[in-house]
């Protein structure tokens, strides 16, 4: 793993002033190492830079049903309402 010279080794944090100077490089490093960094201002945490994790797409289970099993809510009995 590459050494990130602007980080505090014990806390993985960076002062906001330093972050401003290296933010584009830091974005690349966070994405590559999948690690997070706390950004501080006057020694207090104000933000956390974390790697992006894509969310599952809506409909991600589409096409995953192998076979249809009929009416999953049916009792197998004919109801009077079903009569024609």
HELIX and SHEET records of a PDB file:
HELIX    1   1 UNK A   16  UNK A   33  1                                  18    
HELIX    2   2 UNK A   80  UNK A   82  5                                   3    
SHEET    1   A 3 UNK A  13  UNK A  15  0                                        
SHEET    2   A 3 UNK A  37  UNK A  41  1                                        
SHEET    3   A 3 UNK A  44  UNK A  49 -1                                        
END                                                                             
